[in-house]
Amino acid sequence: MKILLVDDEAELAEPLSRVLTREGYDVDLAFNGQAGLQLATTQSYDLLILDWMLPHHSGLDICRQVRSQGNATPVLFLTAKDTLDDRVSGLDAGADDYIVKPFELRELLARVRALLRRLPTLESAERSPRLQYEDLALDEANQLAYRQGETIELSEKETQLLGYFLRHPDQVLTRSQIHQAVWADLEEPASNVLAAQMRLLRRKIEPKGMLPLIHTVYGKGYRLGR
């Protein structure tokens, strides 16, 4: 597996690169956004690990450019920016995961392994039935939702979240249950990650004028239902 690591903090990036190499990954290292963008858009990688704040081009710029080319390579942000709005911005730009500095190396490696895990085979994806609740439907294989005739493109994590809700309609799903189902092979995701993902998902499937289907159950979690 080949990883691109872009971080302008050499004292962090170089040791992390060595650790990833010892774990068996082939690692390219860039120390600024210009070099990172050049590599990310011209080379083939299995994972991009991007710092947010970089000289020349931010990690957010790199992620957006990669996604604009139709490149679905998983993206993991490493950053000190830890507000909910920051997480939403990163995820909305196309990031797959987000870890806040300082971080535990064990957690980072778990997230890397999760993002690099093999996707389901095409045959099994084609057999996956479409999930539906009232006027909301989900095509998991193609990461598409449908509501009132509108087609809604979803990220992988949004697809996993919505699929979990559609399999458990009218039930209160606790944050712990959702973490275990959607981040099953990771340690507990950093605070606000679930809230950020839920905000993005609800923004897509519940635009203005449509009745909300996912409700916050304060102190517990969320529920799909009227």
URRAJO-V465013 format. One record per residue. N is the residue number from 0. RES is the residue in one small letter. PHI is phi in whole degrees, -180 to 180 (* if undefined). Layout:
n->N res->RES phi->PHI
n->N res->RES phi->PHI
//
This chain:
n->0 res->m phi->*
n->1 res->k phi->-110
n->2 res->i phi->-121
n->3 res->l phi->-105
n->4 res->l phi->-112
n->5 res->v phi->-122
n->6 res->d phi->-158
n->7 res->d phi->-85
n->8 res->e phi->-91
n->9 res->a phi->-61
n->10 res->e phi->-68
n->11 res->l phi->-99
n->12 res->a phi->-66
n->13 res->e phi->-67
n->14 res->p phi->-62
n->15 res->l phi->-65
n->16 res->s phi->-60
n->17 res->r phi->-66
n->18 res->v phi->-63
n->19 res->l phi->-62
n->20 res->t phi->-64
n->21 res->r phi->-65
n->22 res->e phi->-78
n->23 res->g phi->103
n->24 res->y phi->-92
n->25 res->d phi->-93
n->26 res->v phi->-116
n->27 res->d phi->-102
n->28 res->l phi->-123
n->29 res->a phi->-132
n->30 res->f phi->-109
n->31 res->n phi->-151
n->32 res->g phi->-66
n->33 res->q phi->-66
n->34 res->a phi->-66
n->35 res->g phi->-64
n->36 res->l phi->-64
n->37 res->q phi->-60
n->38 res->l phi->-68
n->39 res->a phi->-64
n->40 res->t phi->-99
n->41 res->t phi->-120
n->42 res->q phi->-114
n->43 res->s phi->-102
n->44 res->y phi->-131
n->45 res->d phi->-93
n->46 res->l phi->-159
n->47 res->l phi->-111
n->48 res->i phi->-111
n->49 res->l phi->-121
n->50 res->d phi->-72
n->51 res->w phi->-77
n->52 res->m phi->-91
n->53 res->l phi->-135
n->54 res->p phi->-64
n->55 res->h phi->78
n->56 res->h phi->-136
n->57 res->s phi->-77
n->58 res->g phi->-60
n->59 res->l phi->-63
n->60 res->d phi->-61
n->61 res->i phi->-63
n->62 res->c phi->-60
n->63 res->r phi->-63
n->64 res->q phi->-66
n->65 res->v phi->-62
n->66 res->r phi->-68
n->67 res->s phi->-66
n->68 res->q phi->-89
n->69 res->g phi->80
n->70 res->n phi->-85
n->71 res->a phi->-99
n->72 res->t phi->-54
n->73 res->p phi->-57
n->74 res->v phi->-125
n->75 res->l phi->-117
n->76 res->f phi->-89
n->77 res->l phi->-111
n->78 res->t phi->-161
n->79 res->a phi->-89
n->80 res->k phi->-79
n->81 res->d phi->-130
n->82 res->t phi->-80
n->83 res->l phi->-61
n->84 res->d phi->-62
n->85 res->d phi->-61
n->86 res->r phi->-64
n->87 res->v phi->-62
n->88 res->s phi->-61
n->89 res->g phi->-65
n->90 res->l phi->-67
n->91 res->d phi->-67
n->92 res->a phi->-75
n->93 res->g phi->118
n->94 res->a phi->-68
n->95 res->d phi->-98
n->96 res->d phi->-156
n->97 res->y phi->-155
n->98 res->i phi->-132
n->99 res->v phi->-94
n->100 res->k phi->-77
n->101 res->p phi->-74
n->102 res->f phi->-130
n->103 res->e phi->-84
n->104 res->l phi->-58
n->105 res->r phi->-60
n->106 res->e phi->-67
n->107 res->l phi->-59
n->108 res->l phi->-64
n->109 res->a phi->-64
n->110 res->r phi->-68
n->111 res->v phi->-62
n->112 res->r phi->-60
n->113 res->a phi->-64
n->114 res->l phi->-70
n->115 res->l phi->-95
n->116 res->r phi->-62
n->117 res->r phi->-68
n->118 res->l phi->-74
n->119 res->p phi->-58
n->120 res->t phi->-66
n->121 res->l phi->-60
n->122 res->e phi->-63
n->123 res->s phi->-69
n->124 res->a phi->-66
n->125 res->e phi->-67
n->126 res->r phi->-83
n->127 res->s phi->-67
n->128 res->p phi->-73
n->129 res->r phi->-76
n->130 res->l phi->-94
n->131 res->q phi->-148
n->132 res->y phi->-142
n->133 res->e phi->51
n->134 res->d phi->-95
n->135 res->l phi->-109
n->136 res->a phi->-128
n->137 res->l phi->-134
n->138 res->d phi->-104
n->139 res->e phi->-65
n->140 res->a phi->-59
n->141 res->n phi->-106
n->142 res->q phi->55
n->143 res->l phi->-128
n->144 res->a phi->-112
n->145 res->y phi->-136
n->146 res->r phi->-149
n->147 res->q phi->49
n->148 res->g phi->83
n->149 res->e phi->-95
n->150 res->t phi->-95
n->151 res->i phi->-122
n->152 res->e phi->-81
n->153 res->l phi->-122
n->154 res->s phi->-77
n->155 res->e phi->-60
n->156 res->k phi->-68
n->157 res->e phi->-62
n->158 res->t phi->-63
n->159 res->q phi->-64
n->160 res->l phi->-63
n->161 res->l phi->-64
n->162 res->g phi->-60
n->163 res->y phi->-65
n->164 res->f phi->-64
n->165 res->l phi->-68
n->166 res->r phi->-82
n->167 res->h phi->-135
n->168 res->p phi->-68
n->169 res->d phi->61
n->170 res->q phi->-118
n->171 res->v phi->-79
n->172 res->l phi->-103
n->173 res->t phi->-74
n->174 res->r phi->-59
n->175 res->s phi->-63
n->176 res->q phi->-62
n->177 res->i phi->-66
n->178 res->h phi->-57
n->179 res->q phi->-66
n->180 res->a phi->-78
n->181 res->v phi->-99
n->182 res->w phi->-114
n->183 res->a phi->-58
n->184 res->d phi->-99
n->185 res->l phi->-112
n->186 res->e phi->-72
n->187 res->e phi->-49
n->188 res->p phi->-63
n->189 res->a phi->-58
n->190 res->s phi->-57
n->191 res->n phi->80
n->192 res->v phi->-64
n->193 res->l phi->-62
n->194 res->a phi->-60
n->195 res->a phi->-66
n->196 res->q phi->-64
n->197 res->m phi->-66
n->198 res->r phi->-61
n->199 res->l phi->-66
n->200 res->l phi->-63
n->201 res->r phi->-68
n->202 res->r phi->-61
n->203 res->k phi->-80
n->204 res->i phi->-93
n->205 res->e phi->-130
n->206 res->p phi->-63
n->207 res->k phi->-55
n->208 res->g phi->99
n->209 res->m phi->-101
n->210 res->l phi->-67
n->211 res->p phi->-68
n->212 res->l phi->-110
n->213 res->i phi->-102
n->214 res->h phi->-118
n->215 res->t phi->-80
n->216 res->v phi->-105
n->217 res->y phi->-59
n->218 res->g phi->85
n->219 res->k phi->-126
n->220 res->g phi->172
n->221 res->y phi->-140
n->222 res->r phi->-141
n->223 res->l phi->-91
n->224 res->g phi->159
n->225 res->r phi->-73
//
